[in-house]
Amino acid sequence: MSIATVNPATGKTEQTFDPLDDAELEAKLARASEAAVSYRTTTFAERARWMVTAAELLEGEIPAIAQVMTTEMGKTFASAKGEAAKCAKGLRFFAEHAEGFLADEKVESDATDSRVIYRPMGPVLAVMPWNFPLWQVMRFAAPALMAGNIGLLKHASNVPQTALFIEELFLRAGFPPGVFQTLLIEARRVASVIEDPRVRAVTLTGSEEAGRSVAETAGRAIKKSVLELGGSDPFVVLPSADLDDAVRVAVTARVQNNGQSCIAAKRFIVHGDCYEAFEEAFVTAMASLSVGDPMEPATEIGPLALAPGRDEVAALVDDARDRGAHILCGGAPMDGPGYFYPPTVVTGITAAMRVDSEEVFGPVALLYRVDDAAEALRLANDTGFGLGASVWTHDAAERRLFVEGLDVGMVFVNAMVASTPELPFGGTKRSGYGRELATLGIREFCEAKSVWEA
Ligand code: NAP
């Protein structure tokens, strides 16, 4: 994929960028390696000062960067502004808490003094997706830089302006040159960066295919990797749930970010006792959403980010229809130059359909009916993914059943799955491994060093 801003609402190429040549890439890696030596000796207070300045700068420029994000990947302007504001909060969160998260841990032993200390690894490569083009990067960068690491960003090829903005933001905030750099390179050159001896670790958020490739290279080079991959999160509704709340949140949980979120609810598993009422209200709400220009305040769903992504969503829905599924609303790409796909609800799903086992990265909800909580739990876990899950019930025993029984990284009860700096974020099974955010996230790219003083 060429490195370019192509507006998905119009299909028009706005700006193209030359990838770094080999000498430019080498210069960036050399700068990162040099910066690592002195940056690791900076104090938490210094890093926090720069991080808070970055948050302040970002807060002052929210409409401008939000417009760039909307132009590059089609999320609504309102949600882009929300994402930028959330990023600023995330930067502040790690500025405030990093030192505590990485404090020495005393250990009782036969030594006079024994403890575990956490130290930065050095340059870390972050391979990032376009769907939350600012937040995905910040949730890596804020803890990584606060821990004393160096960030190297290989962002998705369709969000180069956002990628360059982030590099500039950290520089303007006062971080020393080389501490955070954007590498405008193609995906095929990622392996050479991972293999470079100056790079200590890699994190990837994206598709399984990309994850497999990055993990293979990291494995061969014996380097740490963290993978945040796809999901097909269940949204389970049981009879004791407040149905109005569940329907309202179900719609948001599916169509947020134009349906392109790893933690979007994708499989709606509803108990027979409330199924009809849920289906009717849910389909009505989905069908009434307004799809259109993402810069318009009234628009609730903008275009999908990429033409191949829109075509893949259409192919998955067509496959389900061809194999006997019922399409209750939507179900075909919309006319026009942009990559629009309408909110769609599918029922009558069987294991023969691709949607039953693959991730649908667009505003398409899969609706399943079950007879009881045990069947809901079995179906929720009947997937190769294990990112998040949302369960709607006011029954204490059911809460315990799902919190304990769901094979996922994140369970939200009577709320939609969300990414927040206080809680670790990550998945099980083919959704990846490792965690971002919170204490676990900041420690992923630290060396835990055991110290024994006799
Ligand atoms: P993608 O195609 O895998 O791209 C993600 C990043 O990986 C991009 O920077 C891409 O670069 C790069 N890449 C692609 N193939 C690569 C390879 N073989 N080796 C090294 N790098 C490679 O994913 P996407 O379509 O942009 O994003 C959607 C996917 O991300 C969905 O599956 C979604 O669920 C997942 N996701 C997961 C999380 C999470 O936290 N678990 C969060 C958001 C999204 P190019 O753009 O240059 O190809």
Boltz pocket constraint, residues with backbone or C-beta under 6 A from the ligand:
constraints:
  - pocket:
      binder: B
      contacts: [[A, 1], [A, 127], [A, 128], [A, 129], [A, 130], [A, 131], [A, 132], [A, 136], [A, 154], [A, 155], [A, 156], [A, 157], [A, 158], [A, 185], [A, 186], [A, 187], [A, 188], [A, 190], [A, 191], [A, 205], [A, 206], [A, 207], [A, 208], [A, 209], [A, 210], [A, 211], [A, 213], [A, 214], [A, 227], [A, 228], [A, 229], [A, 230], [A, 231], [A, 261], [A, 262], [A, 263], [A, 359], [A, 361], [A, 387], [A, 427], [A, 431], [A, 432]]
      max_distance: 6.0
